[in-house]
Amino acid sequence: MASPSPIQPLMEATDATWRAYGDAPEGFAEPVMVAEQLAELELEYASIRKQAALVDEPQRGVIVVTGADRLEFLGRMITQEMKGLEPFGWRHSFWLNRKGRIDADMRVIALRDRVLLEMDVHAVSRTKKGLEAYVITEDVTLTDATQRVHRLGLHGRRAIDALGAVVTESQVAGGAPGPRLRSLAAGEVTTVGFGSASGGAIVTVVRDDWMGEIGLELFVATEQARPVYEALLALAHEHESEEPGAKPRAPVLRPIGWHATNIARIEAGTALYNLDFGPNNLAHECGDGVLRSRVSFKKGCYLGQEIVARMDARGHPKVRLVAIALEGPDARDEHGTPRQPVTGGPLFAPVDGKPDANAEPIGAITSSTVSPMRSSTPVAFAMVKYAMGEPGTKLYVAAEGRLVEATVQKGMTFWERG
């Protein structure tokens, strides 16, 4: 990822709207800009659920770990088990500090000669410095590749078809490619090649279905990112074959922005670092689903393990991340428009069965949306006091001037692909 994104000039030629992704990360002169929306939101969202959606991801960073001791070293440092992680596989993991707080939430991606640690761009600098402090005699080198490796995402039911239409299975330096693209499963990694028109790019592809559909996370050299994006973007002007006289069909692929991405990932139950939890949180506060997917309770020591083990033995943290749905009588206004809570909005426990805005809040909204797959129901993630996070618990949330009844859901997912 470069600052600005090499894709940004293409988007600026459209009617795209923009938002700053927080402050400028360490080492950046300016904040990272993320495209919010490129076209009609409904069309962008529909491309995820029905076709394929192409999204620029300048807010993601990459650390490359090389050296003969890389897996053993990481196994002693991070929360995930590294044993058994073979080339062309990947796992989620936390990197904790000594106090057990989450310094990074990462994808740990194993290739034949290196490991990629992919994470929020704001976590890269402290993660690299933190890990390097523990390299003593090990053959391990950590390199911040954020400016050299750009990130794109391709999501949707036709994602593999879309990528397969413009790439070839590729032989890469250092060994054979990974699994075949057409059969790539969740948790697997492969490499594909683009033609000379795209600079002969070799792209690493990670399968992660975090929007609830087939998800392909692409890693490409920054100087080749724009040609690769343009090769995929050409599919936006192609349509599926049509019978004469038939109604025109949607394009195979559509570029999308943050708004559509955010709707889909909340529906799919995907909590994000620096949005729904962050560097002030303990691992157990992220909810059981996030915790169990990132922390191994069977491995040896790692930084912060004592805090994790103590919390696990204690039973529960003070707060936890939950999913809530607003389904009470005030969930819509008099015109039928859903009332969506805002990030940071307070939640309250019922007082004598009724809402009380003067009571002490028991939590706050971390992310929210209106879910198309739940009949336009307002849904949200929230960090709440542990006792108030049991599934079925009734709460009240501030939303557009009202206290609206909400129900804690079982798990984090609001919708799963059938």
N, C-alpha and C positions, 0 to 999 in steps of 0.2 A: 504494500500500500504506500502510495506517495502522498505528500501533502502539497497541493491539493490532489485529489484522485485523478489519475489519467483519464478517467471516464467523464469527469465533470464537464469538460468542454462540449461533449456530445449532448449532455443533458441541458446545458445552458442554451443550446439552440432550440430547445422545446419550451414549453410553458411550465417547466418544473419549478416547484417551490422547495425551499431549503431550510434546514435547521442546523445549528451548531451542536455537535455531539460533546457537550460539556466544555470545559476549559481546554486550552491547548495542552496536549500530553507533553511530558518531559521530552525535550529534544525537538519539539515542534515550535515553529514561530507563531502559528495561529491555530485556532480550534479546527478540528476535523469537521467538514461540512457533509451532511448526509441529505440526500434527496428525499423529501417527504412524499411527493406525489408528482407523477409525470402526466397522467391523463385522468379520466373519470375513475374515482375510487372503486366503484362497483365493477368496472371492467378489469381493473388491476387485481382486485380480490378474486374475481371469477377465474382469472387465468391460473391462479394457484390451484383452485379446486377442480378445474375442468381441463386445462391445457398445460402450459409450462410458463413459468414466470422467471425473468432474469433480473437479478438485483445486484447492484454495486454495494460492496461492503467495506468502505474505507475505514470503518471504526474497529476493524479487527487487526491484530498484530501477530507477528510470528517470531519465535526464537528457534534457531537451529542448534541442535545439540549433536556434536560429533565426538569421536574417540572410542576406543575399544571398551571403555568402562561405562559408557553412557547409560545403558539400561540398569546396571547394578547401582550406579550412583543415583539415578532418579528413583529407583526403588527404595532407597534409604531416605529420600527427601520428601516425596509427595504422598498423598493419601491413597492412591490407587496401587494395586498390585501390578508390578511389571513382569513378573514371571509368567511365561506363557504368551506374552505379547510378541507375536511373530511379525516379520515384515509384511506390510500391506494389511495391517490391522490397526485399530485405534480404540482408545478408551477415554472416558471423562475422568478428570481428577481435580482435586483442590491442591493448591500450594498454600500452606498455612504458615503463620509466623509463630514465634515462641509462645504467644498468649492464646494460640488456637484460633485466631481470627483469620479470615479468608483473604489472603493477598492476591490470589488469582483463581479463576475457574477456567479450566483449560481442556482442550482436546489434545491428547497425547497420541501422536501419529507416528507409527513405526514404518520406516522405509529400510532399504537394504543397508545403507551406509550412514544413516542419520535418523534422528528423531525430530519431529516438528512439534513444538509447543505453541498452540494457537489459542489466542485469548483476546479479551478486550484490550484495545490499544493503550488505555490508561494504566493497565497492569503490567505492561511489558518491562519498563525500566526497573521497577522495584523487584520484579520476579528474577530478572537476569542478575541484578546486583545481589539479591538474597541467595540465589543458588550458587553464584560464583564464590561467595564467602565460605562455602563448605567444600570447595574443590581444593584439596591439599596435594596429595600425590597421585590422584586418579588421572587417567588419560581421558580427560573430558574438556571440551571447549564449547562455550556458549556464545552464539553470535546473534545479535539483534538484526533480523532480516526484514523488519517491518517496511523499510524503505525500498527493499529489493524485491519483495514478494507481495503481489497484490491479490486481493480476495474478491471473488465473485460467487454468487449463489444461483443455482438453477433448481427451481422447485415446482412440483406439480405432477399430475398423473402422466404427463407426456414428457417429463424431464429427461429420462434416459433416451427416448426416441429423438428428442430435440438435439441433445448432445451427440448422439450417434450419427445424426445426419450430417454433421460437419467435421467429424474427427475420424481418426483411424486408431486401432489398437497399436500401441507403440512399443518398440524395443528401446530401452533407455540405458545409458551408460551405467555399468556396474551390475547388470543382471537383467533378467527377464521382467516383463511387466507384471502387474498384479492380476487379480481376477478379471475376467472379461467384463466389459462394461455392461453388456446386455443382461448379465446374471449377477451384477453387483448387489450384494446384500447389505443391510444395515450393519454397521460395525466394520465394513471392509473398505479398502483403499485400492485404487488402481491408477495407472497413468495412461494418458491418451495423447496423440499427436495431432496438431493442426497443420494444414498445408503451408506452402511457401507464401501464400497471400497473407497468412497470419504470422509470418516471421518464422515458420517452422517450429512453433512453440510446443514444448512438452508440458503438459498440465497434469498436476496431481489432483485426483478426484476422490473426495471423502464422502461416503454415503451416511447421511444423518438426516432423518426425517423429522426435523424439529418444527415444521409447520403443519404436520399431520398428513403430508403427502410425501411422495418420493422426493428426497432432498439430496442434491449433489453440491458439495462445497468445493470450489475450484481454487487452486493455488497456481499462480502463473507469474513469471518474471514481469516486473513492473513495465519494462519497455515493450513487452509483448501483450500487455493487458488490453490496450485499446483495439489492436487487430483481432484479438480473440473475441472481445465483446462485440465488435462489428460483424464478425462472422456469424455469431449467434443471433445478433439483431436482425440479420437478413431474413431470418425465419419469421420475423414479425410481419413481413410483407408477403408471406406464403400462406396459403390456406389448404386445408384438407381437400382432397378430390371431391368434386360435387357432380351430381347428376344434372343434366341439362334442365334448366328451369327451376332447380331447387333453390331454397332460401340460402343466401350466402352464409358461410360458416365462419366461426371465429378463427383468427390467426393461430398458427401452431404455437407461437410464443409471443409474449408481451413483456416489455421492460416495466418494472414496477418500482415503487418507492417504499419508504418506511411505514407509512400508514397501513397499507395493505398487508405488509409483512407483520406488523404488530397485531392486527386482528387475527391473522391465521395462527401465529405462535401462541397467543393467549388461549384461543380455542383448543389448541393442541396440548395445553398444559405446560408450555415451556417457559420457565422462569429465567430471567437474564441477570447476569452479574452487573452491578452498578445501577440496576433499575429495581429489581425485586429483592435482592440481597446484595451485600457488598463487604468492603473491608472492615466494617464494624461488627459483622455477624460471626457467630460461631457456626460450625458445620451443622450442628443439630437444629439450628434455628431455621434452616432452609426447607424443612419438611422432609418426611421420610423418603419420598421418591427421589428427590435430589440427593439426599444424604447417601442412600444405598447405592446409587449409580456412580458415586464418586469416591466413596471411602470403603476400603477393604478392612474388615474387622478380624482378618485371619493372618495378615502379614506381619512382618517384624517392625521394628521401630522406625519412626519418621518424625520430622519436626512437627511439634504440636500434638503428637499422639497422646501424651499424658492427659491433656485437656479433653480430647475426644473420648478417651477411655473413661475418664472420670465422669463426664457428662452422660455417657451411655450407662454407666453403673448407677448414677443418680436417678435415672429414669426419664427426665425430660428437662428441657431448657425453660427459661422464663417466658419466651415468646416463640412463635412458629409461623411459617408462611403457609397460608391456606388459600383456597379458591372459594369465592362466594358468587351467588347468583341473586340478582335483585328481582324478586317475583311477587312482591307484595302489591297491594292495591294502588300505591303511589309510584310504582315503577315506571308509569307512563303519565305524561301530562294530559290535559283535557283534549288535546288534539291527537292523542295516541302516540306521541313522540317519546321514545325511551329516555329516561333520565339517567345520564351516565355520570358516575362519580369521577372526581378528578384525582390525580396523583397527589398524595398527601392528605386527602380528605379523611376526617376522623370517623371511627366506628364506635358505637355505643352498645352496651348491654341493655336489655329491657329493664325498666324499673316498674315493678308491679304490673308487668306485662305490657307496658307502654313505653314509647320513646321519650327520652329526656335529654335534651341538648345541653342541659346544665350539668349533667353527670360527667365524671372523668372518662375520657376516651379510653377504650380498651385496645385500640390499634389504629392503623392508618392504611389507606389504599396505596399500593405500590405500582400497579398497572391496571388499566381498565379499558374496555371496549364494548361495543354493541355487537353481539354475535349473530351473524346471518344464519349459521347452522343451528341456532337455538331460537329461531323465530324472532330475531331482533331483541333478544333478552339482554339487558345490561349485565355484564359479568366482569369480575375483577380478581386480582390477587391482592392479598392484604397480609400484613404482619400484625398478629394479634397476640394477646396474652394467652399462654398455653391452655389454660382451662376453658377458654372461649373458642377453641379451635376444633372441638369434636364435631364430626359430620352430623348434620341435622340441627346444629345450634342456630337459633334465631338471633340475629343482630339487627342493628339499625345503622345505616350509613348515610352520611350527608351527600345529597345529590341534587344540584340545581335548586337550592333553596328549600328542600324538604328532607326529612329523615325517612328514608325508605327502608322497608323491611327486606332483609337479605338472609339467605340460608347458606351455611357452610357446607360445601360439597364433599363427597367422598373422593379423595384423591385430588389431583390438580387439573385433570383433563375435562374440558367441557364438551368436546366432540372428538370422536375417533372415526377414522376412515373405515367404511364398511367393506 
